[in-house]
C-alpha cells in the first residue's frame, strides 16, 4: 500500500486553487476541464523572458490532477505534468519519466512536506527553469538528484541532514 497521510486540505482540489497556483508562477491557462475524476489543464509560459538571450522558451504543459488529490494524499494521487511543446528532450537525464511525464520531486518529498498544489507547480516550474539554465547558461540552478534508488538515498541524506541541524 502506498504511503498515505492526512492532508490539511482533506477532500478535493478546487478549480480556484489550480488556476491560482499556475498564474502565481507566471503560467497562462489555455484549457481547463474536469472529467472522470480528473482535472486536465493546459498552460503556457515563456521562460526566455527570464534570460538575457533570445531563444524559444515557450513551454506548453498538460497537467492531469486527480480531483481527490487531498482525500488520500499519496504517491498515486500526485498530479502528473507533461511538457507537450516538445522543447525538452524526452530522456531521464532531463528528468522526463519513461511515460513522458516530468520527474519533479523524489516520491516521498510531497508526502514528507505535505505539499499543497502550488508546491507541485513550483517544483515543475523550477525543473523547467533549471533545464533552460543548463541548456543556455551551462549551469543549473538546482541541486539535482539521480534517478532510482540512488536518488532516494540522496534525498534521505539531505532530509536527515536538514532535520539534524
Secondary structure, DSSP 8 states (H G I E B T S, - for coil): ---B---SS-S---HHHHHHHHHHTT-EEEEEEEETTEEEEEEEEEGGGGSSS----EEEEEEEEETTTTTT-BGGGS-EEEE-S--S-SSGGGTB-TTSBB--S-TTHHHHHT--HHHHHHHHHHHHHHHHHHHHTSS-SS----SHHHHHHHHHHHHHHHHT-
